[in-house]
Amino acid sequence: MPGLTAMFAAPLLGLTLSLGVTGCAPMAVVGTAILVNDEFVDNAQTVIVPYEVDLVWAKARSTLSHMTSDLIDVDNDLRAMKTFVDGAEVIVQVETYDVGQTLIRVAAKRYLVYSDEVAANVRNRIDRDLN
């Protein structure tokens, strides 16, 4: 049954190659816009911390740089960044919530599905590093 093996091998090879290209593409395309939209907000893990936004932004960048070996796409105007952690695309956004309080949003997608587990791990690590 050599024909049957080839029938299964070709689609598997195509899937493997497409996943490989998809995983590498964001690393090669640094400087693209980071999309922070309603879908991101609806699926993000959030925490409000009692620190000024500039301190939180600096600490979040530092924490994320220790959690990945991939390039980090940073948008300082939006205070948002995107990279890969544990095989998931992670977006972190930091914004002023109130005087002396900052909102941190983290969303993660693995295989086009939001991963609350990865997002919560990143959010908790940033929160822990602030304390």
Secondary structure by P-SEA (a helix, b strand, c coil): caaaaaaaaaaaaaaaaaaaaaaacccccccccccccaaaaaabbbbbccccaaaaaaaaaaaaaaaccccccccccccbbbbbccccbbbbbbbbccccbbbbbbbbbccccccaaaaaaaaaaaaaaac
